[in-house]
Amino acid sequence: MNTCILVTYFDLDSLSEAKGLCDSAQYKIVHVINQKYLQHAKFGLSEGVISEIKEIIQKAKPSVVVFDEILKPSQNYNLASELKIEILDRESLILEIFESRARSTESQMQVKLAQLRYEMSRAKEKVRLTRMGEQPGFMGIGKFEVDVYYNDIKNRMSSVKSKLQKAGKQRELHRQSRKRIGFNTVSIAGYTSAGKTTLFNSLTGERKEKSAKLFTTLTTTTRKFKLEKEWVLVSDTVGFISKLPAYLIEAFRSTLEELTFTDVVLVIIDATDTSSKLKSKFSNCMKTLIELGVQRDKIIFVFNKTEKMNEGEIIHKMEELELDNNKKCVAISAVTKKNFDTLKEIIRENIGEHKRIINKNSGME
């Protein structure tokens, strides 16, 4: 396994998430450096900390240094040049995870598009350094001229976008087909590792891969499950995370847009999280859903992993998110199937409500 030095923030939530990302990317952490501030102009760090990292590199011999923040191209270059080692910022680390987890052709294309957008955002700095006679080393581009370099990235992006558009059209045909047959749809969304895939498997009887590692699911999978007398289609989607780059959401838009067309969205919340982590994750999740255009009246809030908690603790967590009096909120266990009947009843009511709204808008009532 590759090893890394992790540079992250002091707060426990940031540290926990950063460690989770390193684990998911298959990096063993040999040393952690905690800082209050990771946005100094030249290196992102003070020069005193840079000297400290040099000493640790000499002793630990890590494969890379992981920097838990989004670095400017110049900062990445400065760090790599000074430390003589590959630097992975938060974005490039997430892209590594996505690349290793992409299984379907569509998800592989989506990851490729995200990688090209990441590269494009850093193209100017790479070209500038090369023209100055610098040898960017870990971010070098050979002897590309600026127009050749830009056009190469644009052409590759155009090709990938074209293929994704075709996949999007195919997805639209599937949606229309499901509607003609009369299938109602439910999508499972939420923060990564909240238990979305475990719930999906419990509802459908599937054995889809599940893991505590971040971003186990990159490909939307749809299966049917029985809701009283009718079959309903349920989809598992890619998980959200804090500071998820906008271009990554854009690259996966053709997959995530299923959330805007579905009848019901189950937002899965890890009820075992600490108060600060609970609020932060919920805020990031809702922000992403709003950006995607998901209507709030479609959402059912599902507190998961409650087999590890008592009733008072569960109510307290709901109160912290101001969801304790929300009729579209339920506490379940995807492992033991606790309160699954209640969950299904709320889903059924919301599908019925969605149908009434559609019929009213189309003048059928």
C-alpha positions as a Markdown table, in Angstrom:
| # | Residue | x | y | z |
|---|---|---|---|---|
| 1 | Met | 0.0 | 0.0 | 0.0 |
| 2 | Asn | 1.2 | 3.6 | -0.8 |
| 3 | Thr | 1.9 | 5.8 | 2.2 |
| 4 | Cys | 1.3 | 9.5 | 2.8 |
| 5 | Ile | 1.7 | 12.4 | 5.2 |
| 6 | Leu | -1.7 | 14.0 | 5.8 |
| 7 | Val | -1.9 | 17.8 | 6.3 |
| 8 | Thr | -5.3 | 18.7 | 7.6 |
| 9 | Tyr | -7.2 | 20.9 | 10.0 |
| 10 | Phe | -7.4 | 20.6 | 13.8 |
| 11 | Asp | -11.1 | 19.9 | 14.1 |
| 12 | Leu | -12.1 | 16.3 | 14.5 |
| 13 | Asp | -14.7 | 16.3 | 11.7 |
| 14 | Ser | -12.2 | 17.5 | 9.1 |
| 15 | Leu | -9.6 | 15.0 | 10.4 |
| 16 | Ser | -12.0 | 12.1 | 10.3 |
| 17 | Glu | -13.2 | 12.9 | 6.8 |
| 18 | Ala | -9.6 | 13.4 | 5.5 |
| 19 | Lys | -8.5 | 10.1 | 7.0 |
| 20 | Gly | -11.5 | 8.5 | 5.3 |
| 21 | Leu | -10.5 | 9.9 | 1.9 |
| 22 | Cys | -6.9 | 8.7 | 2.3 |
| 23 | Asp | -8.2 | 5.2 | 3.3 |
| 24 | Ser | -10.6 | 5.1 | 0.3 |
| 25 | Ala | -7.7 | 6.1 | -2.0 |
| 26 | Gln | -5.6 | 3.3 | -0.5 |
| 27 | Tyr | -3.0 | 5.5 | 1.2 |
| 28 | Lys | -1.7 | 4.5 | 4.6 |
| 29 | Ile | -1.1 | 7.6 | 6.8 |
| 30 | Val | 2.3 | 7.6 | 8.4 |
| 31 | His | 2.1 | 11.0 | 9.9 |
| 32 | Val | -0.6 | 13.7 | 10.5 |
| 33 | Ile | 0.1 | 17.4 | 10.6 |
| 34 | Asn | -2.8 | 19.5 | 12.0 |
| 35 | Gln | -3.1 | 23.2 | 11.2 |
| 36 | Lys | -5.6 | 26.0 | 11.9 |
| 37 | Tyr | -5.0 | 27.6 | 8.5 |
| 38 | Leu | -4.1 | 26.0 | 5.2 |
| 39 | Gln | -4.3 | 28.9 | 2.8 |
| 40 | His | -1.0 | 30.8 | 3.1 |
| 41 | Ala | -0.1 | 32.4 | -0.2 |
| 42 | Lys | 3.0 | 30.6 | -1.3 |
| 43 | Phe | 2.7 | 27.0 | 0.1 |
| 44 | Gly | -0.6 | 27.0 | 1.9 |
| 45 | Leu | 1.5 | 26.5 | 5.0 |
| 46 | Ser | 4.0 | 28.5 | 6.9 |
| 47 | Glu | 7.7 | 28.0 | 6.1 |
| 48 | Gly | 8.3 | 26.6 | 9.6 |
| 49 | Val | 5.8 | 23.8 | 8.9 |
| 50 | Ile | 7.5 | 23.1 | 5.5 |
| 51 | Ser | 10.8 | 22.5 | 7.4 |
| 52 | Glu | 9.0 | 20.1 | 9.7 |
| 53 | Ile | 7.5 | 18.2 | 6.8 |
| 54 | Lys | 10.9 | 17.9 | 5.2 |
| 55 | Glu | 12.3 | 16.2 | 8.3 |
| 56 | Ile | 9.3 | 13.8 | 8.4 |
| 57 | Ile | 9.7 | 12.9 | 4.7 |
| 58 | Gln | 13.4 | 12.0 | 5.4 |
| 59 | Lys | 12.4 | 9.6 | 8.2 |
| 60 | Ala | 9.0 | 8.2 | 7.0 |
| 61 | Lys | 9.7 | 8.1 | 3.2 |
| 62 | Pro | 6.1 | 8.6 | 2.2 |
| 63 | Ser | 4.8 | 8.1 | -1.4 |
| 64 | Val | 2.9 | 11.4 | -1.4 |
| 65 | Val | 1.9 | 14.4 | 0.8 |
| 66 | Val | -1.9 | 14.7 | 1.0 |
| 67 | Phe | -3.0 | 18.3 | 1.5 |
| 68 | Asp | -6.6 | 18.5 | 2.8 |
| 69 | Glu | -7.5 | 21.7 | 1.0 |
| 70 | Ile | -7.9 | 22.9 | -2.6 |
| 71 | Leu | -4.5 | 24.2 | -3.7 |
| 72 | Lys | -3.8 | 26.8 | -6.4 |
| 73 | Pro | -1.6 | 25.5 | -9.2 |
| 74 | Ser | 1.2 | 27.7 | -8.1 |
| 75 | Gln | 0.9 | 26.4 | -4.5 |
| 76 | Asn | 1.0 | 22.9 | -5.7 |
| 77 | Tyr | 4.1 | 23.6 | -7.8 |
| 78 | Asn | 5.8 | 25.4 | -4.9 |
| 79 | Leu | 5.2 | 22.6 | -2.5 |
| 80 | Ala | 6.3 | 19.9 | -4.9 |
| 81 | Ser | 9.5 | 21.8 | -5.8 |
| 82 | Glu | 10.3 | 22.5 | -2.1 |
| 83 | Leu | 9.5 | 19.1 | -0.7 |
| 84 | Lys | 10.6 | 17.1 | -3.8 |
| 85 | Ile | 7.6 | 14.8 | -3.5 |
| 86 | Glu | 4.2 | 14.5 | -5.2 |
| 87 | Ile | 1.5 | 16.6 | -3.7 |
| 88 | Leu | -2.2 | 15.6 | -3.8 |
| 89 | Asp | -4.6 | 18.3 | -2.8 |
| 90 | Arg | -8.2 | 17.4 | -1.8 |
| 91 | Glu | -9.5 | 17.6 | -5.4 |
| 92 | Ser | -6.9 | 15.3 | -6.9 |
| 93 | Leu | -7.3 | 12.8 | -4.1 |
| 94 | Ile | -11.1 | 12.7 | -4.7 |
| 95 | Leu | -10.4 | 12.2 | -8.4 |
| 96 | Glu | -8.1 | 9.3 | -7.6 |
| 97 | Ile | -10.8 | 7.6 | -5.6 |
| 98 | Phe | -13.4 | 8.2 | -8.3 |
| 99 | Glu | -11.1 | 6.8 | -11.0 |
| 100 | Ser | -10.5 | 3.6 | -8.9 |
| 101 | Arg | -14.2 | 3.1 | -8.2 |
| 102 | Ala | -15.7 | 3.8 | -11.6 |
| 103 | Arg | -17.0 | 0.5 | -12.9 |
| 104 | Ser | -19.6 | 1.3 | -15.6 |
| 105 | Thr | -18.6 | 3.0 | -18.9 |
| 106 | Glu | -20.7 | 6.0 | -18.1 |
| 107 | Ser | -19.1 | 6.6 | -14.7 |
| 108 | Gln | -15.7 | 6.2 | -16.2 |
| 109 | Met | -16.5 | 8.9 | -18.8 |
| 110 | Gln | -17.8 | 11.1 | -16.0 |
| 111 | Val | -14.6 | 10.7 | -14.1 |
| 112 | Lys | -12.6 | 11.4 | -17.2 |
| 113 | Leu | -14.6 | 14.6 | -17.8 |
| 114 | Ala | -13.9 | 15.7 | -14.2 |
| 115 | Gln | -10.2 | 15.0 | -14.6 |
| 116 | Leu | -10.0 | 17.1 | -17.8 |
| 117 | Arg | -11.8 | 20.0 | -16.1 |
| 118 | Tyr | -9.3 | 19.8 | -13.2 |
| 119 | Glu | -6.5 | 19.8 | -15.7 |
| 120 | Met | -8.0 | 22.7 | -17.6 |
| 121 | Ser | -8.2 | 24.8 | -14.5 |
| 122 | Arg | -4.5 | 24.4 | -14.0 |
| 123 | Ala | -3.4 | 24.7 | -17.6 |
| 124 | Lys | -2.5 | 28.4 | -17.6 |
| 125 | Glu | -0.1 | 28.0 | -14.6 |
| 126 | Lys | 1.6 | 24.9 | -16.1 |
| 127 | Val | 2.2 | 26.7 | -19.4 |
| 128 | Arg | 3.4 | 29.9 | -17.6 |
| 129 | Leu | 5.9 | 27.9 | -15.6 |
| 130 | Thr | 7.2 | 26.0 | -18.7 |
| 131 | Arg | 7.6 | 29.2 | -20.6 |
| 132 | Met | 9.6 | 30.7 | -17.8 |
| 133 | Gly | 12.1 | 27.9 | -18.1 |
| 134 | Glu | 10.8 | 26.2 | -14.9 |
| 135 | Gln | 10.6 | 22.4 | -14.8 |
| 136 | Pro | 7.3 | 21.9 | -13.0 |
| 137 | Gly | 8.3 | 18.3 | -12.2 |
| 138 | Phe | 5.2 | 16.6 | -10.8 |
| 139 | Met | 2.9 | 18.9 | -12.8 |
| 140 | Gly | 5.0 | 19.1 | -16.0 |
| 141 | Ile | 3.4 | 19.2 | -19.5 |
| 142 | Gly | 6.4 | 18.5 | -21.6 |
| 143 | Lys | 6.9 | 20.9 | -24.5 |
| 144 | Phe | 3.3 | 21.6 | -25.3 |
| 145 | Glu | 2.6 | 25.1 | -26.7 |
| 146 | Val | -0.2 | 26.8 | -25.0 |
| 147 | Asp | -2.7 | 26.6 | -27.9 |
| 148 | Val | -1.8 | 23.0 | -28.6 |
| 149 | Tyr | -2.2 | 22.1 | -24.9 |
| 150 | Tyr | -5.6 | 23.9 | -24.6 |
| 151 | Asn | -7.0 | 22.5 | -27.8 |
| 152 | Asp | -5.9 | 19.0 | -26.8 |
| 153 | Ile | -7.8 | 19.3 | -23.5 |
| 154 | Lys | -10.9 | 20.9 | -25.2 |
| 155 | Asn | -11.0 | 18.2 | -27.9 |
| 156 | Arg | -10.9 | 15.4 | -25.4 |
| 157 | Met | -13.6 | 17.2 | -23.2 |
| 158 | Ser | -15.8 | 17.6 | -26.3 |
| 159 | Ser | -15.5 | 13.9 | -27.1 |
| 160 | Val | -16.4 | 12.8 | -23.6 |
| 161 | Lys | -19.3 | 15.3 | -23.4 |
| 162 | Ser | -20.7 | 14.0 | -26.6 |
| 163 | Lys | -20.6 | 10.4 | -25.3 |
| 164 | Leu | -22.2 | 11.5 | -22.0 |
| 165 | Gln | -25.0 | 13.3 | -23.9 |
| 166 | Lys | -25.8 | 10.0 | -25.7 |
| 167 | Ala | -25.9 | 8.2 | -22.4 |
| 168 | Gly | -28.2 | 11.0 | -21.0 |
| 169 | Lys | -30.6 | 10.5 | -23.9 |
| 170 | Gln | -30.7 | 6.8 | -23.3 |
| 171 | Arg | -31.4 | 7.5 | -19.6 |
| 172 | Glu | -34.3 | 9.8 | -20.7 |
| 173 | Leu | -35.8 | 7.0 | -22.8 |
| 174 | His | -35.6 | 4.6 | -19.8 |
| 175 | Arg | -37.4 | 7.2 | -17.7 |
| 176 | Gln | -40.2 | 7.6 | -20.3 |
| 177 | Ser | -40.5 | 3.8 | -20.6 |
| 178 | Arg | -40.9 | 3.5 | -16.8 |
| 179 | Lys | -43.6 | 6.2 | -16.7 |
| 180 | Arg | -45.5 | 4.5 | -19.6 |
| 181 | Ile | -45.5 | 1.2 | -17.7 |
| 182 | Gly | -46.7 | 3.0 | -14.6 |
| 183 | Phe | -43.7 | 2.5 | -12.3 |
| 184 | Asn | -43.2 | 5.1 | -9.5 |
| 185 | Thr | -39.6 | 5.9 | -8.6 |
| 186 | Val | -37.7 | 6.4 | -5.4 |
| 187 | Ser | -34.1 | 7.7 | -5.2 |
| 188 | Ile | -31.7 | 7.2 | -2.3 |
| 189 | Ala | -29.4 | 10.2 | -1.6 |
| 190 | Gly | -27.3 | 11.5 | 1.2 |
| 191 | Tyr | -23.8 | 11.9 | 2.5 |
| 192 | Thr | -21.3 | 9.2 | 1.6 |
| 193 | Ser | -21.2 | 6.3 | 4.1 |
| 194 | Ala | -24.5 | 7.1 | 5.6 |
| 195 | Gly | -25.8 | 3.6 | 4.8 |
| 196 | Lys | -27.5 | 4.3 | 1.4 |
| 197 | Thr | -26.4 | 1.1 | -0.2 |
| 198 | Thr | -27.3 | -1.0 | 2.9 |
| 199 | Leu | -30.8 | 0.4 | 2.7 |
| 200 | Phe | -31.0 | -0.2 | -1.0 |
| 201 | Asn | -29.9 | -3.9 | -0.5 |
| 202 | Ser | -32.4 | -4.3 | 2.4 |
| 203 | Leu | -35.3 | -3.0 | 0.3 |
| 204 | Thr | -34.5 | -4.8 | -2.9 |
| 205 | Gly | -32.8 | -8.0 | -1.7 |
| 206 | Glu | -29.7 | -7.1 | -3.8 |
| 207 | Arg | -26.1 | -7.7 | -2.7 |
| 208 | Lys | -24.6 | -4.5 | -4.0 |
| 209 | Glu | -21.2 | -3.8 | -2.7 |
| 210 | Lys | -21.3 | -1.7 | 0.5 |
| 211 | Ser | -18.4 | -0.4 | 2.5 |
| 212 | Ala | -17.4 | 2.1 | 5.2 |
| 213 | Lys | -15.0 | 3.6 | 2.6 |
| 214 | Leu | -16.1 | 6.8 | 1.0 |
| 215 | Phe | -17.6 | 6.8 | -2.5 |
| 216 | Thr | -18.2 | 3.0 | -2.8 |
| 217 | Thr | -21.1 | 3.9 | -5.1 |
| 218 | Leu | -20.4 | 5.9 | -8.3 |
| 219 | Thr | -22.9 | 4.2 | -10.6 |
| 220 | Thr | -26.6 | 4.7 | -10.2 |
| 221 | Thr | -28.3 | 1.2 | -9.8 |
| 222 | Thr | -32.0 | 0.8 | -10.1 |
| 223 | Arg | -34.1 | -2.2 | -8.9 |
| 224 | Lys | -37.7 | -2.8 | -7.9 |
| 225 | Phe | -39.2 | -3.5 | -4.5 |
| 226 | Lys | -42.7 | -4.3 | -3.3 |
| 227 | Leu | -44.7 | -1.4 | -1.8 |
| 228 | Glu | -48.0 | -3.0 | -0.6 |
| 229 | Lys | -49.6 | -4.2 | -3.8 |
| 230 | Glu | -47.4 | -2.4 | -6.4 |
| 231 | Trp | -43.8 | -2.5 | -7.5 |
| 232 | Val | -41.7 | 0.6 | -7.1 |
| 233 | Leu | -38.3 | 1.3 | -8.6 |
| 234 | Val | -35.6 | 2.4 | -6.2 |
| 235 | Ser | -32.2 | 3.9 | -7.2 |
| 236 | Asp | -28.9 | 4.2 | -5.2 |
| 237 | Thr | -26.8 | 7.3 | -6.1 |
| 238 | Val | -23.3 | 8.6 | -5.6 |
| 239 | Gly | -22.8 | 10.1 | -2.1 |
| 240 | Phe | -22.1 | 13.7 | -1.3 |
| 241 | Ile | -19.2 | 15.1 | 0.7 |
| 242 | Ser | -18.1 | 18.5 | 2.0 |
| 243 | Lys | -16.3 | 20.8 | -0.4 |
| 244 | Leu | -17.2 | 18.6 | -3.4 |
| 245 | Pro | -15.9 | 20.5 | -6.4 |
| 246 | Ala | -18.6 | 22.0 | -8.6 |
| 247 | Tyr | -17.2 | 20.5 | -11.7 |
| 248 | Leu | -17.5 | 17.0 | -10.2 |
| 249 | Ile | -21.2 | 17.6 | -9.6 |
| 250 | Glu | -21.4 | 18.9 | -13.1 |
| 251 | Ala | -19.5 | 15.9 | -14.5 |
| 252 | Phe | -21.9 | 13.5 | -12.8 |
| 253 | Arg | -25.0 | 15.6 | -13.6 |
| 254 | Ser | -26.4 | 13.1 | -16.0 |
| 255 | Thr | -26.5 | 10.5 | -13.1 |
| 256 | Leu | -27.5 | 12.9 | -10.3 |
| 257 | Glu | -30.3 | 14.5 | -12.4 |
| 258 | Glu | -32.3 | 11.3 | -11.7 |
| 259 | Leu | -33.0 | 12.9 | -8.3 |
| 260 | Thr | -34.9 | 15.7 | -10.0 |
| 261 | Phe | -37.2 | 13.4 | -12.0 |
| 262 | Thr | -37.9 | 10.8 | -9.3 |
| 263 | Asp | -41.2 | 10.8 | -7.3 |
| 264 | Val | -39.6 | 10.6 | -3.9 |
| 265 | Val | -36.0 | 11.3 | -2.6 |
| 266 | Leu | -34.9 | 9.5 | 0.5 |
| 267 | Val | -32.2 | 11.6 | 2.2 |
| 268 | Ile | -30.2 | 9.2 | 4.4 |
| 269 | Ile | -28.7 | 10.7 | 7.6 |
| 270 | Asp | -26.2 | 8.9 | 9.8 |
| 271 | Ala | -27.8 | 9.3 | 13.2 |
| 272 | Thr | -24.7 | 8.2 | 15.0 |
| 273 | Asp | -22.7 | 11.3 | 13.9 |
| 274 | Thr | -21.6 | 13.9 | 16.4 |
| 275 | Ser | -23.7 | 17.1 | 16.5 |
| 276 | Ser | -21.2 | 19.2 | 14.6 |
| 277 | Lys | -20.7 | 16.5 | 12.0 |
| 278 | Leu | -24.5 | 15.9 | 11.7 |
| 279 | Lys | -25.2 | 19.6 | 11.0 |
| 280 | Ser | -22.3 | 20.0 | 8.6 |
| 281 | Lys | -23.2 | 16.9 | 6.6 |
| 282 | Phe | -26.9 | 17.8 | 6.4 |
| 283 | Ser | -26.1 | 21.3 | 5.3 |
| 284 | Asn | -23.7 | 20.0 | 2.5 |
| 285 | Cys | -26.3 | 17.4 | 1.4 |
| 286 | Met | -29.2 | 19.9 | 1.2 |
| 287 | Lys | -27.0 | 22.5 | -0.6 |
| 288 | Thr | -26.1 | 19.9 | -3.3 |
| 289 | Leu | -29.8 | 18.9 | -3.7 |
| 290 | Ile | -30.9 | 22.5 | -4.1 |
| 291 | Glu | -28.1 | 23.1 | -6.7 |
| 292 | Leu | -29.4 | 20.1 | -8.6 |
| 293 | Gly | -33.0 | 21.5 | -8.5 |
| 294 | Val | -34.5 | 18.9 | -6.3 |
| 295 | Gln | -37.9 | 20.0 | -4.9 |
| 296 | Arg | -38.0 | 19.9 | -1.1 |
| 297 | Asp | -41.6 | 18.5 | -1.0 |
| 298 | Lys | -40.2 | 15.3 | -2.6 |
| 299 | Ile | -37.8 | 14.7 | 0.2 |
| 300 | Ile | -38.2 | 12.2 | 3.1 |
| 301 | Phe | -35.6 | 12.5 | 5.8 |
| 302 | Val | -34.4 | 9.1 | 7.0 |
| 303 | Phe | -32.3 | 8.8 | 10.1 |
| 304 | Asn | -30.3 | 5.6 | 9.8 |
| 305 | Lys | -28.1 | 3.4 | 12.1 |
| 306 | Thr | -30.5 | 3.8 | 15.0 |
| 307 | Glu | -30.0 | 0.3 | 16.2 |
| 308 | Lys | -27.0 | 1.8 | 18.0 |
| 309 | Met | -29.0 | 4.4 | 19.8 |
| 310 | Asn | -31.9 | 4.8 | 22.4 |
| 311 | Glu | -35.1 | 6.7 | 21.6 |
| 312 | Gly | -34.0 | 9.9 | 23.5 |
| 313 | Glu | -30.8 | 10.1 | 21.5 |
| 314 | Ile | -32.6 | 9.8 | 18.2 |
| 315 | Ile | -35.2 | 12.5 | 19.1 |
| 316 | His | -32.3 | 14.8 | 20.2 |
| 317 | Lys | -30.6 | 14.4 | 16.8 |
| 318 | Met | -33.8 | 15.1 | 15.0 |
| 319 | Glu | -34.3 | 18.3 | 17.1 |
| 320 | Glu | -30.8 | 19.4 | 16.2 |
| 321 | Leu | -31.7 | 19.4 | 12.5 |
| 322 | Glu | -35.2 | 20.9 | 13.4 |
| 323 | Leu | -36.9 | 17.8 | 11.9 |
| 324 | Asp | -38.5 | 16.4 | 15.1 |
| 325 | Asn | -42.0 | 17.6 | 14.1 |
| 326 | Asn | -41.6 | 16.9 | 10.4 |
| 327 | Lys | -44.1 | 14.3 | 9.1 |
| 328 | Lys | -41.7 | 13.3 | 6.4 |
| 329 | Cys | -39.0 | 12.2 | 8.8 |
| 330 | Val | -38.4 | 8.6 | 10.1 |
| 331 | Ala | -35.8 | 6.8 | 12.2 |
| 332 | Ile | -34.8 | 3.4 | 10.8 |
| 333 | Ser | -32.1 | 0.8 | 10.8 |
| 334 | Ala | -31.1 | -0.5 | 7.4 |
| 335 | Val | -29.4 | -3.4 | 9.0 |
| 336 | Thr | -32.2 | -4.7 | 11.3 |
| 337 | Lys | -35.1 | -3.2 | 9.2 |
| 338 | Lys | -36.4 | -1.4 | 12.2 |
| 339 | Asn | -39.4 | 0.9 | 11.3 |
| 340 | Phe | -39.3 | -0.3 | 7.6 |
| 341 | Asp | -43.1 | -0.5 | 7.7 |
| 342 | Thr | -43.3 | 3.2 | 8.7 |
| 343 | Leu | -40.8 | 4.1 | 6.1 |
| 344 | Lys | -42.8 | 2.4 | 3.4 |
| 345 | Glu | -46.0 | 4.0 | 4.6 |
| 346 | Ile | -44.4 | 7.5 | 4.3 |
| 347 | Ile | -43.1 | 6.6 | 0.8 |
| 348 | Arg | -46.6 | 5.4 | -0.2 |
| 349 | Glu | -48.2 | 8.6 | 1.1 |
| 350 | Asn | -45.7 | 10.8 | -0.7 |
| 351 | Ile | -46.1 | 9.0 | -4.0 |
| 352 | Gly | -49.8 | 9.5 | -3.7 |
| 353 | Glu | -49.3 | 13.2 | -3.0 |
| 354 | His | -46.9 | 13.5 | -5.9 |
| 355 | Lys | -49.6 | 11.9 | -8.2 |
| 356 | Arg | -52.3 | 14.3 | -7.0 |
| 357 | Ile | -50.0 | 17.3 | -7.7 |
| 358 | Ile | -49.2 | 16.0 | -11.2 |
| 359 | Asn | -52.9 | 15.3 | -12.0 |
| 360 | Lys | -54.0 | 18.7 | -10.7 |
| 361 | Asn | -51.4 | 20.5 | -12.8 |
| 362 | Ser | -52.4 | 18.5 | -15.9 |
| 363 | Gly | -56.1 | 19.3 | -15.2 |
| 364 | Met | -57.1 | 15.6 | -14.6 |
| 365 | Glu | -58.7 | 16.2 | -11.2 |
